[in-house]
Each structure stands twice: as C-alpha cells, then as structure tokens.
C-alpha cells in the first residue's frame, strides 16, 4: 500500500456518495495549487492524465 492510499481511502469514505462536476474538481485543484505551489507539477500531470483517460490514440 502506498502512503497516498490512506488519503484516497479517506476521500472515498467521506465523500464517496457525492457527485461532483469536472468544473468543481478543476476549481478545487486550482485552489490546492494556489495554496501548495510545490505540488503544481504533480497536479498538472494528474489533471492531464484524467483529461486523456479513454483516448485511444495514446
């Protein structure tokens, strides 16, 4: 188990019943980077990965 799995599990436990829009998620990621600029590269990579999920040409 990776260290990050605990945070992911907490997210699923606390908010797993909620539905959110991509716009809402994008706003939260932007806020996170504004508050934690050291994570800018990781969040950019994560957002790009999410945006490209399901693309067949990669």
PDB file of N, CA, C and O in Angstrom, chain B, residues numbered from 101:
ATOM      1  N   UNK B 101       0.848  -1.180   0.000  1.00  0.00           N
ATOM      2  CA  UNK B 101       0.000   0.000   0.000  1.00  0.00           C
ATOM      3  C   UNK B 101       0.886   1.234   0.000  1.00  0.00           C
ATOM      4  O   UNK B 101       1.830   1.345   0.782  1.00  0.00           O
ATOM      5  N   UNK B 102       0.567   2.138  -0.877  1.00  0.00           N
ATOM      6  CA  UNK B 102       1.280   3.407  -0.926  1.00  0.00           C
ATOM      7  C   UNK B 102       0.762   4.319   0.180  1.00  0.00           C
ATOM      8  O   UNK B 102      -0.373   4.175   0.635  1.00  0.00           O
ATOM      9  N   UNK B 103       1.596   5.249   0.603  1.00  0.00           N
ATOM     10  CA  UNK B 103       1.202   6.221   1.629  1.00  0.00           C
ATOM     11  C   UNK B 103      -0.038   6.988   1.180  1.00  0.00           C
ATOM     12  O   UNK B 103      -0.913   7.282   1.993  1.00  0.00           O
ATOM     13  N   UNK B 104      -0.117   7.315  -0.116  1.00  0.00           N
ATOM     14  CA  UNK B 104      -1.244   8.098  -0.620  1.00  0.00           C
ATOM     15  C   UNK B 104      -2.556   7.325  -0.574  1.00  0.00           C
ATOM     16  O   UNK B 104      -3.626   7.934  -0.615  1.00  0.00           O
ATOM     17  N   UNK B 105      -2.500   6.005  -0.491  1.00  0.00           N
ATOM     18  CA  UNK B 105      -3.731   5.217  -0.448  1.00  0.00           C
ATOM     19  C   UNK B 105      -4.608   5.606   0.730  1.00  0.00           C
ATOM     20  O   UNK B 105      -5.833   5.551   0.628  1.00  0.00           O
ATOM     21  N   UNK B 106      -4.008   5.997   1.843  1.00  0.00           N
ATOM     22  CA  UNK B 106      -4.802   6.398   3.009  1.00  0.00           C
ATOM     23  C   UNK B 106      -5.654   7.619   2.699  1.00  0.00           C
ATOM     24  O   UNK B 106      -6.825   7.674   3.073  1.00  0.00           O
ATOM     25  N   UNK B 107      -5.074   8.591   2.021  1.00  0.00           N
ATOM     26  CA  UNK B 107      -5.832   9.784   1.646  1.00  0.00           C
ATOM     27  C   UNK B 107      -6.930   9.464   0.648  1.00  0.00           C
ATOM     28  O   UNK B 107      -8.032  10.008   0.731  1.00  0.00           O
ATOM     29  N   UNK B 108      -6.628   8.582  -0.296  1.00  0.00           N
ATOM     30  CA  UNK B 108      -7.624   8.178  -1.284  1.00  0.00           C
ATOM     31  C   UNK B 108      -8.760   7.429  -0.601  1.00  0.00           C
ATOM     32  O   UNK B 108      -9.928   7.654  -0.916  1.00  0.00           O
ATOM     33  N   UNK B 109      -8.432   6.547   0.324  1.00  0.00           N
ATOM     34  CA  UNK B 109      -9.459   5.815   1.069  1.00  0.00           C
ATOM     35  C   UNK B 109     -10.308   6.765   1.908  1.00  0.00           C
ATOM     36  O   UNK B 109     -11.524   6.595   1.994  1.00  0.00           O
ATOM     37  N   UNK B 110      -9.681   7.757   2.525  1.00  0.00           N
ATOM     38  CA  UNK B 110     -10.443   8.729   3.308  1.00  0.00           C
ATOM     39  C   UNK B 110     -11.392   9.510   2.407  1.00  0.00           C
ATOM     40  O   UNK B 110     -12.543   9.751   2.772  1.00  0.00           O
ATOM     41  N   UNK B 111     -10.913   9.905   1.233  1.00  0.00           N
ATOM     42  CA  UNK B 111     -11.773  10.608   0.279  1.00  0.00           C
ATOM     43  C   UNK B 111     -12.989   9.760  -0.083  1.00  0.00           C
ATOM     44  O   UNK B 111     -14.115  10.256  -0.069  1.00  0.00           O
ATOM     45  N   UNK B 112     -12.774   8.511  -0.401  1.00  0.00           N
ATOM     46  CA  UNK B 112     -13.884   7.626  -0.771  1.00  0.00           C
ATOM     47  C   UNK B 112     -14.844   7.420   0.393  1.00  0.00           C
ATOM     48  O   UNK B 112     -16.058   7.381   0.193  1.00  0.00           O
ATOM     49  N   UNK B 113     -14.319   7.291   1.598  1.00  0.00           N
ATOM     50  CA  UNK B 113     -15.154   7.072   2.766  1.00  0.00           C
ATOM     51  C   UNK B 113     -15.988   8.311   3.094  1.00  0.00           C
ATOM     52  O   UNK B 113     -17.190   8.212   3.340  1.00  0.00           O
ATOM     53  N   UNK B 114     -15.341   9.475   3.096  1.00  0.00           N
ATOM     54  CA  UNK B 114     -16.023  10.703   3.499  1.00  0.00           C
ATOM     55  C   UNK B 114     -16.933  11.276   2.414  1.00  0.00           C
ATOM     56  O   UNK B 114     -17.982  11.841   2.724  1.00  0.00           O
ATOM     57  N   UNK B 115     -16.542  11.137   1.147  1.00  0.00           N
ATOM     58  CA  UNK B 115     -17.249  11.841   0.076  1.00  0.00           C
ATOM     59  C   UNK B 115     -17.733  10.922  -1.017  1.00  0.00           C
ATOM     60  O   UNK B 115     -18.172  11.386  -2.069  1.00  0.00           O
ATOM     61  N   UNK B 116     -17.660   9.616  -0.786  1.00  0.00           N
ATOM     62  CA  UNK B 116     -17.970   8.634  -1.813  1.00  0.00           C
ATOM     63  C   UNK B 116     -19.386   8.673  -2.350  1.00  0.00           C
ATOM     64  O   UNK B 116     -19.629   8.201  -3.461  1.00  0.00           O
ATOM     65  N   UNK B 117     -20.315   9.214  -1.605  1.00  0.00           N
ATOM     66  CA  UNK B 117     -21.709   9.280  -2.050  1.00  0.00           C
ATOM     67  C   UNK B 117     -22.012  10.555  -2.840  1.00  0.00           C
ATOM     68  O   UNK B 117     -23.095  10.688  -3.410  1.00  0.00           O
ATOM     69  N   UNK B 118     -21.063  11.490  -2.876  1.00  0.00           N
ATOM     70  CA  UNK B 118     -21.289  12.777  -3.547  1.00  0.00           C
ATOM     71  C   UNK B 118     -21.048  12.664  -5.047  1.00  0.00           C
ATOM     72  O   UNK B 118     -20.250  11.845  -5.503  1.00  0.00           O
ATOM     73  N   UNK B 119     -21.741  13.491  -5.795  1.00  0.00           N
ATOM     74  CA  UNK B 119     -21.483  13.669  -7.220  1.00  0.00           C
ATOM     75  C   UNK B 119     -20.945  15.073  -7.405  1.00  0.00           C
ATOM     76  O   UNK B 119     -21.501  16.036  -6.877  1.00  0.00           O
ATOM     77  N   UNK B 120     -19.852  15.187  -8.164  1.00  0.00           N
ATOM     78  CA  UNK B 120     -19.254  16.488  -8.418  1.00  0.00           C
ATOM     79  C   UNK B 120     -19.032  16.649  -9.916  1.00  0.00           C
ATOM     80  O   UNK B 120     -18.898  15.668 -10.647  1.00  0.00           O
ATOM     81  N   UNK B 121     -18.995  17.885 -10.354  1.00  0.00           N
ATOM     82  CA  UNK B 121     -18.731  18.157 -11.763  1.00  0.00           C
ATOM     83  C   UNK B 121     -17.223  18.274 -11.996  1.00  0.00           C
ATOM     84  O   UNK B 121     -16.440  18.470 -11.066  1.00  0.00           O
ATOM     85  N   UNK B 122     -16.854  18.148 -13.246  1.00  0.00           N
ATOM     86  CA  UNK B 122     -15.451  18.352 -13.609  1.00  0.00           C
ATOM     87  C   UNK B 122     -15.043  19.796 -13.311  1.00  0.00           C
ATOM     88  O   UNK B 122     -13.914  20.053 -12.892  1.00  0.00           O
ATOM     89  N   UNK B 123     -15.954  20.723 -13.527  1.00  0.00           N
ATOM     90  CA  UNK B 123     -15.665  22.128 -13.220  1.00  0.00           C
ATOM     91  C   UNK B 123     -15.361  22.304 -11.732  1.00  0.00           C
ATOM     92  O   UNK B 123     -14.415  23.003 -11.371  1.00  0.00           O
ATOM     93  N   UNK B 124     -16.157  21.674 -10.875  1.00  0.00           N
ATOM     94  CA  UNK B 124     -15.920  21.750  -9.427  1.00  0.00           C
ATOM     95  C   UNK B 124     -14.551  21.177  -9.092  1.00  0.00           C
ATOM     96  O   UNK B 124     -13.803  21.770  -8.315  1.00  0.00           O
ATOM     97  N   UNK B 125     -14.217  20.018  -9.677  1.00  0.00           N
ATOM     98  CA  UNK B 125     -12.922  19.387  -9.425  1.00  0.00           C
ATOM     99  C   UNK B 125     -11.783  20.283  -9.890  1.00  0.00           C
ATOM    100  O   UNK B 125     -10.790  20.442  -9.181  1.00  0.00           O
ATOM    101  N   UNK B 126     -11.919  20.867 -11.072  1.00  0.00           N
ATOM    102  CA  UNK B 126     -10.883  21.761 -11.595  1.00  0.00           C
ATOM    103  C   UNK B 126     -10.669  22.957 -10.664  1.00  0.00           C
ATOM    104  O   UNK B 126      -9.534  23.374 -10.434  1.00  0.00           O
ATOM    105  N   UNK B 127     -11.747  23.497 -10.139  1.00  0.00           N
ATOM    106  CA  UNK B 127     -11.627  24.623  -9.206  1.00  0.00           C
ATOM    107  C   UNK B 127     -10.905  24.205  -7.925  1.00  0.00           C
ATOM    108  O   UNK B 127     -10.069  24.951  -7.416  1.00  0.00           O
ATOM    109  N   UNK B 128     -11.217  23.030  -7.406  1.00  0.00           N
ATOM    110  CA  UNK B 128     -10.560  22.555  -6.181  1.00  0.00           C
ATOM    111  C   UNK B 128      -9.075  22.303  -6.430  1.00  0.00           C
ATOM    112  O   UNK B 128      -8.247  22.610  -5.573  1.00  0.00           O
ATOM    113  N   UNK B 129      -8.727  21.743  -7.599  1.00  0.00           N
ATOM    114  CA  UNK B 129      -7.318  21.515  -7.927  1.00  0.00           C
ATOM    115  C   UNK B 129      -6.572  22.838  -8.050  1.00  0.00           C
ATOM    116  O   UNK B 129      -5.432  22.952  -7.599  1.00  0.00           O
ATOM    117  N   UNK B 130      -7.200  23.827  -8.651  1.00  0.00           N
ATOM    118  CA  UNK B 130      -6.591  25.153  -8.765  1.00  0.00           C
ATOM    119  C   UNK B 130      -6.365  25.761  -7.387  1.00  0.00           C
ATOM    120  O   UNK B 130      -5.300  26.318  -7.119  1.00  0.00           O
ATOM    121  N   UNK B 131      -7.355  25.656  -6.517  1.00  0.00           N
ATOM    122  CA  UNK B 131      -7.203  26.164  -5.148  1.00  0.00           C
ATOM    123  C   UNK B 131      -6.069  25.449  -4.420  1.00  0.00           C
ATOM    124  O   UNK B 131      -5.290  26.076  -3.702  1.00  0.00           O
ATOM    125  N   UNK B 132      -5.984  24.138  -4.610  1.00  0.00           N
ATOM    126  CA  UNK B 132      -4.923  23.369  -3.956  1.00  0.00           C
ATOM    127  C   UNK B 132      -3.549  23.848  -4.410  1.00  0.00           C
ATOM    128  O   UNK B 132      -2.649  24.027  -3.588  1.00  0.00           O
ATOM    129  N   UNK B 133      -3.383  24.056  -5.716  1.00  0.00           N
ATOM    130  CA  UNK B 133      -2.093  24.518  -6.234  1.00  0.00           C
ATOM    131  C   UNK B 133      -1.800  25.934  -5.757  1.00  0.00           C
ATOM    132  O   UNK B 133      -0.653  26.261  -5.453  1.00  0.00           O
ATOM    133  N   UNK B 134      -2.826  26.776  -5.688  1.00  0.00           N
ATOM    134  CA  UNK B 134      -2.620  28.133  -5.162  1.00  0.00           C
ATOM    135  C   UNK B 134      -2.100  28.092  -3.726  1.00  0.00           C
ATOM    136  O   UNK B 134      -1.249  28.894  -3.342  1.00  0.00           O
ATOM    137  N   UNK B 135      -2.620  27.150  -2.938  1.00  0.00           N
ATOM    138  CA  UNK B 135      -2.204  27.024  -1.538  1.00  0.00           C
ATOM    139  C   UNK B 135      -0.917  26.217  -1.374  1.00  0.00           C
ATOM    140  O   UNK B 135      -0.220  26.355  -0.369  1.00  0.00           O
ATOM    141  N   UNK B 136      -0.602  25.375  -2.361  1.00  0.00           N
ATOM    142  CA  UNK B 136       0.541  24.459  -2.272  1.00  0.00           C
ATOM    143  C   UNK B 136       1.308  24.448  -3.596  1.00  0.00           C
ATOM    144  O   UNK B 136       1.277  23.446  -4.311  1.00  0.00           O
ATOM    145  N   UNK B 137       1.989  25.533  -3.932  1.00  0.00           N
ATOM    146  CA  UNK B 137       2.633  25.632  -5.243  1.00  0.00           C
ATOM    147  C   UNK B 137       3.689  24.561  -5.504  1.00  0.00           C
ATOM    148  O   UNK B 137       4.014  24.299  -6.662  1.00  0.00           O
ATOM    149  N   UNK B 138       4.222  23.946  -4.477  1.00  0.00           N
ATOM    150  CA  UNK B 138       5.208  22.884  -4.684  1.00  0.00           C
ATOM    151  C   UNK B 138       4.601  21.658  -5.374  1.00  0.00           C
ATOM    152  O   UNK B 138       5.327  20.827  -5.920  1.00  0.00           O
ATOM    153  N   UNK B 139       3.287  21.551  -5.350  1.00  0.00           N
ATOM    154  CA  UNK B 139       2.608  20.412  -5.959  1.00  0.00           C
ATOM    155  C   UNK B 139       2.106  20.709  -7.374  1.00  0.00           C
ATOM    156  O   UNK B 139       1.381  19.898  -7.952  1.00  0.00           O
ATOM    157  N   UNK B 140       2.480  21.854  -7.935  1.00  0.00           N
ATOM    158  CA  UNK B 140       1.975  22.265  -9.246  1.00  0.00           C
ATOM    159  C   UNK B 140       2.225  21.205 -10.317  1.00  0.00           C
ATOM    160  O   UNK B 140       1.316  20.878 -11.080  1.00  0.00           O
ATOM    161  N   UNK B 141       3.436  20.667 -10.386  1.00  0.00           N
ATOM    162  CA  UNK B 141       3.763  19.682 -11.416  1.00  0.00           C
ATOM    163  C   UNK B 141       2.948  18.411 -11.244  1.00  0.00           C
ATOM    164  O   UNK B 141       2.427  17.871 -12.220  1.00  0.00           O
ATOM    165  N   UNK B 142       2.833  17.932 -10.022  1.00  0.00           N
ATOM    166  CA  UNK B 142       2.063  16.705  -9.785  1.00  0.00           C
ATOM    167  C   UNK B 142       0.592  16.889 -10.141  1.00  0.00           C
ATOM    168  O   UNK B 142      -0.010  16.005 -10.751  1.00  0.00           O
ATOM    169  N   UNK B 143       0.010  18.019  -9.772  1.00  0.00           N
ATOM    170  CA  UNK B 143      -1.398  18.273 -10.075  1.00  0.00           C
ATOM    171  C   UNK B 143      -1.593  18.448 -11.575  1.00  0.00           C
ATOM    172  O   UNK B 143      -2.595  17.988 -12.123  1.00  0.00           O
ATOM    173  N   UNK B 144      -0.651  19.105 -12.247  1.00  0.00           N
ATOM    174  CA  UNK B 144      -0.743  19.264 -13.701  1.00  0.00           C
ATOM    175  C   UNK B 144      -0.708  17.899 -14.376  1.00  0.00           C
ATOM    176  O   UNK B 144      -1.481  17.647 -15.300  1.00  0.00           O
ATOM    177  N   UNK B 145       0.171  17.025 -13.928  1.00  0.00           N
ATOM    178  CA  UNK B 145       0.258  15.678 -14.512  1.00  0.00           C
ATOM    179  C   UNK B 145      -1.013  14.880 -14.238  1.00  0.00           C
ATOM    180  O   UNK B 145      -1.509  14.175 -15.117  1.00  0.00           O
ATOM    181  N   UNK B 146      -1.531  14.989 -13.034  1.00  0.00           N
ATOM    182  CA  UNK B 146      -2.759  14.287 -12.672  1.00  0.00           C
ATOM    183  C   UNK B 146      -3.930  14.778 -13.516  1.00  0.00           C
ATOM    184  O   UNK B 146      -4.698  13.972 -14.041  1.00  0.00           O
ATOM    185  N   UNK B 147      -4.070  16.093 -13.649  1.00  0.00           N
ATOM    186  CA  UNK B 147      -5.164  16.661 -14.438  1.00  0.00           C
ATOM    187  C   UNK B 147      -5.051  16.247 -15.902  1.00  0.00           C
ATOM    188  O   UNK B 147      -6.058  15.927 -16.534  1.00  0.00           O
ATOM    189  N   UNK B 148      -3.846  16.251 -16.438  1.00  0.00           N
ATOM    190  CA  UNK B 148      -3.646  15.825 -17.822  1.00  0.00           C
ATOM    191  C   UNK B 148      -3.987  14.354 -17.983  1.00  0.00           C
ATOM    192  O   UNK B 148      -4.616  13.965 -18.967  1.00  0.00           O
ATOM    193  N   UNK B 149      -3.583  13.540 -17.033  1.00  0.00           N
ATOM    194  CA  UNK B 149      -3.898  12.109 -17.066  1.00  0.00           C
ATOM    195  C   UNK B 149      -5.412  11.897 -17.049  1.00  0.00           C
ATOM    196  O   UNK B 149      -5.938  11.101 -17.826  1.00  0.00           O
ATOM    197  N   UNK B 150      -6.113  12.611 -16.160  1.00  0.00           N
ATOM    198  CA  UNK B 150      -7.572  12.495 -16.117  1.00  0.00           C
ATOM    199  C   UNK B 150      -8.206  12.952 -17.428  1.00  0.00           C
ATOM    200  O   UNK B 150      -9.133  12.316 -17.929  1.00  0.00           O
ATOM    201  N   UNK B 151      -7.708  14.046 -17.976  1.00  0.00           N
ATOM    202  CA  UNK B 151      -8.281  14.589 -19.213  1.00  0.00           C
ATOM    203  C   UNK B 151      -8.136  13.614 -20.372  1.00  0.00           C
ATOM    204  O   UNK B 151      -8.985  13.574 -21.261  1.00  0.00           O
ATOM    205  N   UNK B 152      -7.074  12.837 -20.366  1.00  0.00           N
ATOM    206  CA  UNK B 152      -6.792  11.939 -21.505  1.00  0.00           C
ATOM    207  C   UNK B 152      -7.285  10.518 -21.303  1.00  0.00           C
ATOM    208  O   UNK B 152      -7.134   9.691 -22.203  1.00  0.00           O
ATOM    209  N   UNK B 153      -7.870  10.204 -20.153  1.00  0.00           N
ATOM    210  CA  UNK B 153      -8.380   8.843 -19.923  1.00  0.00           C
ATOM    211  C   UNK B 153      -9.341   8.462 -21.037  1.00  0.00           C
ATOM    212  O   UNK B 153     -10.232   9.236 -21.388  1.00  0.00           O
ATOM    213  N   UNK B 154      -9.165   7.294 -21.581  1.00  0.00           N
ATOM    214  CA  UNK B 154     -10.065   6.814 -22.615  1.00  0.00           C
ATOM    215  C   UNK B 154      -9.688   7.210 -24.025  1.00  0.00           C
ATOM    216  O   UNK B 154     -10.285   6.720 -24.983  1.00  0.00           O
ATOM    217  N   UNK B 155      -8.704   8.091 -24.173  1.00  0.00           N
ATOM    218  CA  UNK B 155      -8.232   8.442 -25.513  1.00  0.00           C
ATOM    219  C   UNK B 155      -7.532   7.227 -26.100  1.00  0.00           C
ATOM    220  O   UNK B 155      -6.623   6.676 -25.478  1.00  0.00           O
ATOM    221  N   UNK B 156      -7.936   6.812 -27.268  1.00  0.00           N
ATOM    222  CA  UNK B 156      -7.372   5.610 -27.889  1.00  0.00           C
ATOM    223  C   UNK B 156      -6.068   5.849 -28.613  1.00  0.00           C
ATOM    224  O   UNK B 156      -5.328   4.898 -28.866  1.00  0.00           O
ATOM    225  N   UNK B 157      -5.763   7.077 -28.952  1.00  0.00           N
ATOM    226  CA  UNK B 157      -4.580   7.358 -29.758  1.00  0.00           C
ATOM    227  C   UNK B 157      -3.307   7.567 -28.961  1.00  0.00           C
ATOM    228  O   UNK B 157      -2.346   8.137 -29.477  1.00  0.00           O
ATOM    229  N   UNK B 158      -3.278   7.120 -27.718  1.00  0.00           N
ATOM    230  CA  UNK B 158      -2.048   7.246 -26.917  1.00  0.00           C
ATOM    231  C   UNK B 158      -1.473   5.897 -26.623  1.00  0.00           C
ATOM    232  O   UNK B 158      -0.439   5.798 -25.962  1.00  0.00           O
TER     233      UNK B 158
END
